[in-house]
């Protein structure tokens, strides 16, 4: 009886923490998904709003080089595409959060105009700015 009570108290006290963590994780995922919704709908404004003001956007090339792109330029290019042209489909593999800092590791497949283009992994660093999650750093790999 005594152990049952201790277990009930332990699980009861842990439940709110798990719920709060899930809620925070969901808000991080929502922030990441906003980027891909903006891409799929060709909404450059939504893409830009997904990033922090000083964000860095990079790609590791197949030859091992690193390309850096300005968020505004990326948002402008995708914003000029027809809706549905840029369709990046991710899977959330890892999400970790510590206060105002979060990381997301997300394997993806990219489709351009409905056809498979490439795959890779997106690695995000997000920060909570004025109560909203923003992408501070995004680097990805690309393979055929």
N, C-alpha and C positions, 0 to 999 in steps of 0.2 A: 504494500500500500504506500509506504513511504517513498519507494523508488518510483512508483507510478506518478505520484504527486510531483516529485522532482523532475521527471521527464516531461510531464504536462506543462510545468512552469517553464522549463527550458525551451520547449518547442513553442509555447505561447509567447515567450519574450522574443524569440527569434523571428517569428512570423512577420511582425511589422517591418523589421529590417529587410527581410527578403522581399516583401512587397514594395518597399521604398526603392530598393535596388532595382527591381524589375521595372518600376515606373521610370527611373532615371535611365536605365538601359534602353527602354522603349523611346525615350525622348532623344537619345543619341542616335538610335536607328532612324527615327523620323527625320532628324537633321541631315543624315547621310542620304536617305531616300529622296529628300527634297532636291538634291543635286541631280539625281537620275530622272526624277519627274521633269525637272527643268530641261534636261537634255532631250528626253523623249518628246516633249511638247514644244521644243525649240523656243523656250522662254529664257532669253538671256538675262532678264532681270532676276528670275528665280534662281538661276545658276549663280549669279553674282552675290545674291543675298545669302547663299549657302556658305560663303566664305567670310572669314575675318578680314578686316581691312588690310592687314599686312601678310596675307596668306601666300604660301609658296606652293606652286603646282609643278611637279616634275615627273618625268618618265625615264626609266632605265631602258636604253635601246638594246636590241638583241646583241649588239657588239660590245655592250658594257659601258657605253657612254651615257651621260645624263643630259637630257634636254630639259630646260626650264622654260615655262610659258607663263605669261601674265594672265591672271584670272580674267581680266577685262577682255583681252584678246580672245581667249577661249570662249567666253560667254558670247562675244560678238560673232564669232564663226559659227557656233552651234545655233545661235539665235537666228541666223540667216538661212538655216537648213529648213527643209519641209518637215512638219511634225511627223515623228516616227522614223526619220532617217537615222538618228543617233540613239540606238537602243542598247544600253549597257545593263546586263542582268547580273546582279551580284547575289552572293550567298554570305550571310554574316557567319563567319567562322569564330572569331574572337572579338569580344567587346570587354574592355576593362575600364574602370572609372575610379578616379581618386579625386573627390571634390570637384574642382573646376576643370579637370583634365581627363580626357578619354582617348582611348585608342580603339581602332577598328581594323581588323584584318579581314578582307573580303575577296575571295576568289571571284572572278567574273568571266563572262563571255560577252563580246561586243558584236553587235549586228549593225551593219550599215545598209540602209535601204532594204531591210528585210533579209539580207544575206549575211551569214557568218563571216566575220572579218578576222578576229583574233581573240585570244584569251590571256589571262594573267591574274595578278593579284593587286588589289588596291590596298595601300596602307595609309590610314588616316590618323592624324592627330587633331583632336577637337578641343576647343576651349569654351567655357561658358562665359559669354560676354553679355552683361546686363540681363542675366537670366535666360539667355538663349544659347544653344549650342551652335558653334560656328566652326567650320573646317579651317584650321590654321596651316596644316601641311598635308599634302596629298602627293604620294609617290606611287607609281605603278610599274609593273613589269608587263611586257607584251611578247607573246609568242604565237606563232601560226598554229 
